[in-house]
Amino acid sequence: MFFIGIFGIESKEKEITIIDNINCNRCKSTVKGHLIKSYDFFHFFFIPIFKWNEKYYLVCENCNEVYGIKKEKGKAIERGENINITYWDLYDLDQKQYGSNVYGKTVCRNCKNEVDGNFKFCPYCGTKID
């Protein structure tokens, strides 16, 4: 059919910036972190029309540990505001629960996507949710 490829839904990740002085809990050092934005978008003729499911992550340059940060802080950094990221702003995506009412979502240990707590297997990668 002719309409295939004209529109669609895709996921994308892009690096926003590099942030100095991130305290990595895994490698126990102060390192640079790469701020990554991940989102889903609808496109028409390869032109993005709208985005949703925006998430921001920091990746430790030393050990590649991935930490999530609040969407508000990620957006502020993306706009160029001078925002400090502290140890308390980072949440560990390896945990099943973020441990907060703000982030009270279940996270897949394999692909690190948020999933509904009722799932027994991750809908993104198929890993069993424990």
KOLTOR-530920 format. One record per atom (N, C-alpha, C): x, y, z. Coordinates in steps of 0.1 Angstrom, whole numbers, plus 5000, padded with zeros to 4 digits. Atoms other than C-alpha are relative to their C-alpha. Layout:
<sites>
XYZ/...
</sites>
This chain:
<sites>
500849885000/500050005000/500950125000/499249885002/501250354992/500350075013/499949934988/500750495027/501149955010/499050064991/503350265043/501350094999/498849925000/506350475053/499850155000/500349855000/504550815051/499950055014/500149964986/503850825088/500349885009/499750114991/504750625118/500450055014/499649974986/505850615155/501449945002/498750054998/509450585165/500550045014/499349964988/511650605196/501450054996/498749945003/514750805197/500750045013/499249964989/517650875221/501050104994/499049915004/519951175218/500750065012/499149944990/522851315238/499850155001/500249854999/522051665252/501350075003/498849934996/525251755269/500949915010/499150074990/528151635292/500050095013/500049934987/527851735329/501249955008/498850034991/530951755351/499549985014/500250024986/531151645387/498849925004/501150094996/528651365389/500649905010/499550104990/529051145420/499449864996/500550145004/528750785407/500149915012/500150094989/527650545433/500749864997/499450135004/528950245414/501550005000/498549995001/532550345407/500650095011/499549924989/532750565438/500950114997/499149895004/534250865420/499150114995/500749895006/533351205407/500550014986/499750025014/533151185370/499150094991/500949945009/531551335339/498949914997/501250085003/528051225330/499450054987/500649975012/526451215296/498550015002/501549984999/522851355297/499349954987/500750065011/520651145274/498550035001/501549995000/517051225264/499549894991/500650105007/514850945253/498550044998/501449965003/511350995237/499549924989/500750055011/508750855214/499450114992/500649905008/507451055185/499249954988/500750035012/504951055157/500550094989/499549935011/506151155123/499249984988/500850005012/504551245090/501050044989/499049975010/506851235059/501450035007/498749994992/509851195084/500150135007/500049884993/508851525100/499349975014/500750034987/508251485138/498950105002/501249924998/504751605146/499950035015/500049994986/504651545184/500749895007/499250094992/506651385212/499249965012/500650044987/505651195243/501049905007/499250104992/507250965270/501450055001/498649954998/510251195275/500649965013/499250044988/512851065299/501450054999/498749955000/516251195309/500949905009/499150094993/519250975319/501450065001/498549975000/522851035330/500749875000/499150125001/525450785320/501450035004/498749984994/528650765340/501149974989/499050025010/531650815317/501049895003/498950104995/533850585338/499549864999/500550144999/531650275343/498749974993/501350015008/528550335321/498849975008/501250014992/526150315350/499050104996/501049915004/522850465341/499150055011/500849944990/520950705364/498950084994/501149925004/517550865359/500150135007/500249884993/516851225367/498650054996/501349955002/513651415370/499950084986/500349945013/512051535337/500250155001/499949864999/511951895350/501550054999/498549975000/515751905356/500649984987/499550035013/516451745323/499650114990/500549905009/514351995304/500750135003/499349884997/515952285323/501550004995/498750015005/519452165314/500050014984/500150005014/518352115278/499750144995/500249865004/517152475277/501250095002/498749934998/520652585288/500050075013/500049944986/519752685324/501249935008/498950054992/522652645349/499449935012/500650094989/521352355370/501149915005/499150104994/523452155394/499349875003/500550134997/522951785396/500849945011/499350064988/523651635430/499749855001/500250144997/523751285444/498549975002/501550024997/520051335455/499150014988/500849985012/518851415420/500049874992/499950125008/519951075406/499249885007/500650134995/517850755410/500549894992/499450125006/519150415402/499049924992/501050085009/517450235373/500249855002/499950154998/518749895384/499049955011/501050044990/516249895413/498749984994/501350035005/512849745408/499150135001/500849884997/511150055424/500950125001/499249884998/512450405423/500050045015/500149974985/511350425460/499450145003/500649874998/509450755456/498650004994/501449985006/505850855450/500150064986/499849935013/507151065421/500349904989/499550095010/508850775404/499549865003/500550134996/506750485418/499749904989/500250095012/507050275386/500949885002/499250125001/508449925381/500950024988/499049985011/511649925360/500649864997/499450125005/512949635339/501550005003/498650014997/516349525351/500949994988/499250025012/517449435316/500050134991/500049895010/516349725293/499750145007/500149884992/515649985321/498850084996/501249925003/512250085307/499049995011/501150014990/509350165330/498949914995/501150095004/506649905329/498950005011/501150014991/503249865345/500349895011/499750104989/503549675379/499349874999/500850125001/500949425368/500649904990/499350085010/503249285340/500949905007/499150104995/505048955347/501350004991/498950005009/507349005316/500050144994/499849875006/508749325301/499450004986/500550005014/506749425270/501050054990/498949955010/509949585255/501049904997/498950105003/512449305259/499749865004/500450134997/510649005273/500649945013/499450054988/512648975305/499049995011/501050024989/510748835336/500250125010/500049904990/509849115360/499849935014/500150064987/510549005396/499750105011/
</sites>
